[in-house]
Amino acid sequence: MLSQKTRYALKALMELAALPAGATLSSAAISARRAIPAKYLEAILVELKRDGLVRGRRGRSGGYQLARSAEDISFGSVVRLTEGPLALLPCVSVTQYRQCADCAGLRACELKKVFRSVRDSTATILDGWTLADARGNGGLPATHIDPPPAKKANRRTSSDRIG
C-alpha cells in the first residue's frame, strides 16, 4: 500500500505537471488545491527538490516547478524515492537485493519466482506511466501492458479425489 507521503508527492507533482512552461506554483496553492497539509507538503517538496524532481524559488514571485519534463518523470521513480524498492521480498529487489533472513537457500525458495514476477510487473507498469501520461486524455501510455487473464484455480472436487 502506498504511504500518504507518496500519494501527496504524486498529487503535488501532478499539479506542477499541469503548469504552463516556466510557471511556478506556491506550496500554499498546491496545498489548497489538493487538500494536503501545508507543513507536510513543504517537507515533501524539499525532498523532491533534493532528489532533482522539482525546482523552487523563494520570494514573492517564487514557487515550485518541475525540474524535468512531465514525460521524463515516471510513477516508478517517485515511488522508489518515497517508498524504497518496489520488491515485496528483499531477495527479488533489483536495487537493494539481500537474501531473506529465513531463507534456506535461493534455489529452494518457492516464493521467489512469484514475487519476482510481481516486482517485475509492478516495475513495468509504474515505470511505463509518466506524469504526462496521467495528465493525458485518459489514454494509456505507449508502454502499457494489459494484465494477464486470470487463471482458473485447479481445485479438486470430491469426485476428483482418488480412493
C-alpha positions in Angstrom: 0.0 0.0 0.0 1.3 3.5 -0.8 2.1 5.7 2.1 0.3 9.1 2.4 3.6 10.8 1.7 3.9 9.1 -1.7 0.3 9.9 -2.6 0.8 13.6 -1.6 4.1 13.7 -3.6 2.3 12.3 -6.7 -0.6 14.8 -6.3 1.8 17.7 -5.9 3.8 16.6 -9.0 0.6 16.3 -11.0 -0.3 19.9 -10.1 3.1 21.1 -11.2 2.9 19.0 -14.4 -0.3 20.9 -15.3 1.6 24.3 -15.3 2.5 26.1 -18.5 6.2 26.1 -19.3 8.1 28.5 -16.9 5.3 29.0 -14.5 5.6 28.3 -10.8 3.1 27.4 -8.1 3.4 28.1 -4.3 3.3 25.3 -1.8 0.2 27.0 -0.3 -1.6 26.9 -3.6 -0.8 23.2 -4.1 -1.8 22.5 -0.5 -5.2 24.3 -1.1 -5.9 22.7 -4.5 -5.1 19.1 -3.4 -6.1 19.3 0.3 -2.6 18.4 1.5 -1.5 19.7 5.0 0.8 22.7 4.2 3.7 21.8 6.6 3.8 18.2 5.4 3.7 19.3 1.8 6.6 21.7 2.3 8.7 18.8 3.7 7.8 16.6 0.7 8.6 19.4 -1.8 12.0 19.9 -0.1 12.7 16.2 -0.5 11.6 16.2 -4.2 13.8 19.3 -4.7 16.8 17.5 -3.2 16.1 14.5 -5.4 16.0 16.7 -8.5 12.3 16.4 -9.4 11.3 19.9 -8.7 12.9 23.4 -8.5 11.9 26.1 -6.1 12.3 29.8 -6.0 11.8 31.9 -2.9 10.2 35.3 -2.8 7.1 37.0 -3.9 7.1 35.5 -7.4 8.5 32.2 -6.2 7.1 28.8 -6.1 7.8 25.3 -7.4 8.0 23.8 -10.9 9.1 20.5 -12.3 12.9 20.3 -12.7 12.4 17.9 -15.7 9.6 17.5 -18.2 6.5 15.6 -17.1 7.3 13.0 -19.8 10.6 12.2 -18.0 9.1 11.6 -14.5 7.7 8.1 -14.1 5.4 7.0 -11.3 8.0 4.3 -10.6 10.8 6.8 -9.9 8.6 8.8 -7.5 7.5 5.6 -5.7 11.1 4.4 -5.4 12.2 7.8 -4.0 9.5 7.9 -1.3 8.9 4.2 -0.6 12.2 2.5 -1.4 12.4 -0.7 -3.5 9.3 -2.0 -5.3 10.0 -5.6 -4.4 8.0 -7.2 -1.6 10.8 -9.5 -0.7 14.5 -8.4 -0.4 15.7 -11.3 -2.5 13.9 -10.1 -5.6 14.9 -6.4 -5.3 16.9 -5.1 -8.2 18.2 -2.0 -6.4 18.6 -3.4 -2.8 19.0 -7.2 -3.1 19.7 -9.2 0.0 18.9 -12.8 1.0 15.9 -13.2 3.2 16.8 -13.9 6.8 14.6 -17.0 7.0 15.6 -18.4 3.6 17.0 -22.0 3.5 18.5 -21.3 0.1 17.7 -19.3 -3.1 17.2 -22.5 -5.2 14.8 -24.0 -2.7 12.6 -20.9 -2.3 9.1 -21.3 -3.6 8.2 -17.7 -3.1 11.0 -16.1 -5.2 9.5 -16.9 -8.6 6.1 -15.5 -7.8 7.4 -12.4 -6.1 10.0 -11.7 -8.8 7.1 -11.7 -11.3 5.1 -9.3 -9.0 8.1 -7.0 -8.7 8.8 -7.1 -12.5 5.1 -6.4 -13.4 4.9 -3.6 -10.9 8.1 -2.0 -12.2 6.9 -2.3 -15.8 3.6 -0.6 -15.1 4.9 2.1 -12.8 7.9 2.9 -14.9 5.6 2.9 -18.0 3.4 5.7 -16.6 4.7 9.2 -16.5 3.2 12.4 -15.1 2.4 13.4 -18.7 0.6 10.1 -19.3 -1.5 10.5 -16.2 -2.4 14.1 -17.2 -3.4 12.9 -20.7 -6.9 12.4 -22.0 -7.3 9.1 -20.3 -5.3 7.2 -22.8 -2.8 4.6 -21.9 1.0 5.2 -22.1 2.8 3.6 -25.0 4.4 1.0 -22.7 1.1 -0.1 -21.1 0.7 -3.8 -20.7 -2.6 -5.4 -20.0 -2.6 -7.8 -17.1 -2.6 -11.4 -18.0 -6.0 -13.1 -18.0 -7.0 -14.6 -14.6 -6.2 -18.3 -14.4 -8.8 -20.7 -13.1 -7.7 -22.3 -9.9 -7.1 -26.0 -10.0 -9.4 -27.1 -7.3 -10.2 -30.7 -6.8 -13.8 -31.7 -6.1 -14.7 -34.7 -4.1 -15.3 -36.6 -7.4 -11.7 -35.8 -8.5 -10.1 -37.5 -5.4 -8.6 -40.9 -5.8 -9.5 -43.5 -3.3 
